[in-house]
């Protein structure tokens, strides 16, 4: 086989690169994907007539007009604003933290000014932010940390927030108003026909070829190519030369219920109860009309399934830096995506990174 460009991985990074190469450069491109489907972790499918997201809820949100307009070529959008509740002390309270969260959690009647006073009285004086635990203690105090963050973080990551980089919890906003939206971005929504359909539309060009169910290492020596675009785990690329990097994974358990509705909102977090972290009800993500039936998904974090999140501790950041030195020396390989760059990218940043890599490293 001969291809000018070979892409390892059919997630959003790989598909974006393939689409740009085929449609803008009019070049043949081969995508090699080890799973039996395209789309990576945004892959969705129908189960008993209801569209579910097989790897947990993915809500598109961005302030980047370029990314929004790029993906809008391949899908119409279902207008959806994500709201999350957290089950704490027998109550369902809004997340992220806002005035309504504290009022419901502590039976208070705060407004913006009195919430600031309340937080000033409970937050801890921490000079240097070294961890995710420090972020919450400095911004919200110990009781809020223990009720809403401590146990959830330990379930999600398998370690204390004190061991995690500050960027992990810094991603969660903290508001002194009544805004209960999970995201504040200008552009929010769900692909009208699902992510899989959007991904299929991205690669409709007949210059894009796909090998599914294939480990690239089994075939790459038989391919004549000029440029390799790699989106998989970086330690696997280098045969674990410096040891394996750690990736947090998730186990998903779905349940079908003969109900119109299972819970108040699409996602409910369980920081202190149960072994799972959250329950997603998929009908509420897409406003699917399916009477007397609904499907929920429980998420159990671990280390043994598909890699989802780079592990944000100092030990593994340092180990990645050893791989990064090798990556920088490669002349015909482009590394992009959450697993290859060992970064906790949101969906829009995955696409943005791929668009930038195409402009700067392929098109130039």
N, C-alpha and C positions, 0 to 999 in steps of 0.2 A: 504493500500500500504506500501511496505517496500523497502527502498533504503538506502544504506550506505551514499550516497552523494545526496544532493538536492541543485540545483542551482536556484537562483531567478534572472531571466533576461537572455535573449538570444541575448545580444549584444556581441561584440568581447571579452569582459572579460569573460562572462559566457561560450561562445562557446569554448574559448581556454582552460578553466579549464575542461570542459566536455570532450573535445577531449583528453587531457592528461590523465585524470582519466580512460577513457575507453580504450585507446590504450596502455598506459604505465602500468597501474595497473590492467587492465582487470577487472574493477569493473563496476557494473550497476550504472547509474547516471540519475537523473530526472531533467529536466529543466522546470521551470514554467515561462511563459512569458505572460504578460497582453495584449500585442498587438497581432494582427492576423498573425504576421510574425516573422521570425528570422532575425538577423542581426542588430537589434537596428537602430541607425541613419545612418548606411552605407547601409541600404536596398535600392536596386534598382529594377526597373521593366520596362517593355516595355509599352510605350504609343504611339499609332498610328505607331507602327513599330520602334520607336526610344527608345533606352535604356536611361532612365533618373534616376537620384538619387533623391528619393522622399523626402529626408530631406536635400537637398542642396548638393553642391559639396564636395566630400571627395577625396583628392589626397593622395595616399600613398607615403610617403617619410621618409627615415630613414638613419642614419649612422650605425645602429646596425645590424651587419651581422647575428647574431643569429635570430633576429626578421624576417629579410628578408628571410633567409633560411627556417625558420619555416613556414611562410605563403606560400612560394614557393612550398611547398608540396601539396598545395590545389589549386593552380592556376598558369597558365602561365601569363606573364606580357605584357601588351601593353606599349611600350616605349613612355612615355609622359613627357614632361618638362613643368611645369606650369608657365605661364606668365600672369600677371594681369595688366590691365590699369585702371587709375583713371581719371574720367571726371571732370576737373577743369578749370574754366574760358574759357569754350568752347574748351578745348584741351584734348586729351587723352594722359596721361603721364604715364610712367612705375612706378609700385609699386612692391617692396619696392624702397625707394629713392636710386638713383645712379646718376652718372654723367649725363646720358641721361635724367633723370627726371628734373633736374634743368635746363639743356640746353633748353629743350622744354618748360618748364613752364615759364622761364624768358627770353627766346630768347638770351641765352648766348652761349659761345663757350669754356666751361671749359674743362680742362683735369684733371688728378688726383691731380696734385700739386695745380692748381688754384682753384679746388673745395675745397680742404682743407683750403686754404686761405679765400675763400668765406664764408665757414661755420664758421671759426674762427671769422669772422667779425660780423656774425649775431646771433650766439648762445649766450644764456644767462648764466651768471655766477651764478650757483646755488650750494651752498655748500652741501646740503643734499637732496638726491632724496627721496621724500615722496610719490609721486603719478605718474601716467602715464603721466600727463601733464608735470611734472618736467622732465621726461625722454626726451620728444621731445624738450622742450625749451632748455635744456642743450646741446642736441646733434645737434639741427637743427635751433633753433630760432623761434620767434613768428610767422612770416609770413607763414613759412612752416607748422607750427602747425595749424594755422587757416585755411589754404587752404586745407590741406590733412588729418588732424587728428581730429580737434576739433568737427566739426559737425558730422563726421562719427561715432566717439566714442559716442557722445550723442545719435545718432539714435540707434546704436548697443546695448548700455547698459542702455539707459534711464536715464543717469546721466552724469555729467561732468567728463572728464578725471582727473580732480583735486580730485575727490572722489574715484578713482579707484587705486587699488594696482599697483605699478610700473611694476609688472610682466606682466600685460596685454599688454602694448605697447612694452615692452622689447622683446617680442617674435618676433617683426617685425625687420628684419635686416636693416642696414644702410650701404651703400657701397660707397667707393671712387674709383669706377671703372665703366666699362660699362656692368657689369653683370646684365641683366634684368630678370633673372630667379627668381621666387618667393622663391624657396627653393634651397639651395646649397648642399643638402644631396647626398651622394654617390649613394644611391638606390632610384629611383623615378619611378613611373608608375601607371598604372591602371590595375586591374584584367582583363584579356583578355575577359572573358565571364561575367564580372560584379561581384560586391561584393556578391550579393545573391548567385550566383553559388559557389563562393569561400566558403561562410559560409555553404552551403549545403554539400560541400565536407568535411568540417571539422567534421561534425557530422554524417558521413555515418555509423559508427559503430552501430550495432544493440543493443549494450548495452546502447546506449544513447536514452532516451525517452523524449518526449516533450509534454507539455500541453500548448497550445496557448489560447489566449482569457481568461486567468485565472489570477485573483488576488491571489497571494500566500496565503494571509491571510484567504481566503475562504476555503482552502484545507489543509493547513499545519498541523492542529490538527489531521487530519486523516492519516497522513503519519508517519511511524516509520523510523527515520533516525538517523545517528550518527553525521554527519557534515553538516551544512548549509553554503552555499557560497552565499553571498548577494551582488548584484550589483545595487540595486535600490536606490532611494533617502533615505538618512540616517534618515531624520526627520520622514518619513513615517514608517520606521522600528520601531522607538520608539514612535509612536503615537503622534508625535509633542510635546513631553514632555517639551521641552524648547522653543516651538514656531516653526512655519514653517521657514525653510530656503528658501532663494530666489534663483530661477533659472531663467535665461533669456531664453526665447523661441523664436521661429521663426514661422511666418506664410508664407507658400509658395504658390505663385500664378503662374501657368504655362499658357503659351500662345503658340498656334501653328501658325506658319506663313508659307505661301506658298512662301518660299524663299530658295535659296541654302545656304545663309549665312546671319545672322542677325547682327553680330558685328565682330570686328577684331580678338578678342581672346576669349577664353572660358569664362573668367570672367572680367566684367567691374564694377568697384566700382563707386558709386555716393555719394561722401561725402557731397556735398552741395545742390544738386538738388533732388527733389522727396522725398517721404516718405520711399521708399525702399532703402536698402543699396547697393545692387548689382544685376546684371543680369548675370545669367549663361546660356550659350548656350551649350547643352549637346553633340551635334555632335562633337564639337571641343575638348572635353575631350577624346573621344575614336576614333576619325577619322572615324565615321560611315558614310558610303556612302548612302545617301538617297536624291536623287535629288528633288529640288523644294519643300522641306518641312524641317522645322527645329522647334525645341521646345526650348523655353526659360523659365527661372524661375526667378521671382522677389522675394526678401526676405524682409519681414516686421518684424522687431524685436518687441517683446512684452513680456508679462508675463503669458499669458493664455493658451498656447498650450503645447506640449510635452517639458519637461525640457531639455535644451541643454547645458547650461553653468552655473556652479556655479557662484554666484554673488560676485565679488572680492572686497568687501569693508570691512573695519575694523569691522563694526557692525556684518556682517554675518560670518566673519572669527572667531570672538569671540564666536558667538552663536554655530558655529560648534565645537569649542573646548570643549564646554559643552557635546556635544554628543560624542566627541572623548574619553572622560574619561569613558563613559559607554562602548564604543566599546572595549577599552583596557581590560575591565573586563570580556568580553565574552570568554568562554572556548571552545565552539563548533560552533562558527560562524566566518567565514572569510569574511572580507569586502574588496571588490576590485572594481575599476572602478571610473569613473568621478563623478557619482552621490553619490555613497556610501562614497568615500573618499573626496568629495567636492573639487576636484582638476581639473584644466583646462588641462587635458591630451590631447596630440596629439594621433593619432591612434596607432602609433608604441609604444608609452609609455603605452597605455592601454594593448597591447599584452605583452609587456615586464613585466609589473607589474603582469599580470596573470601567466606568465611563472615562475616568481620568487616566487609567492605565492604558486604555485604547488610544486616547488622544496623545499621550506623552511617550508611550513605548511601542506602539504599533503604527499609528498613522504618521508620526513625525518623519 
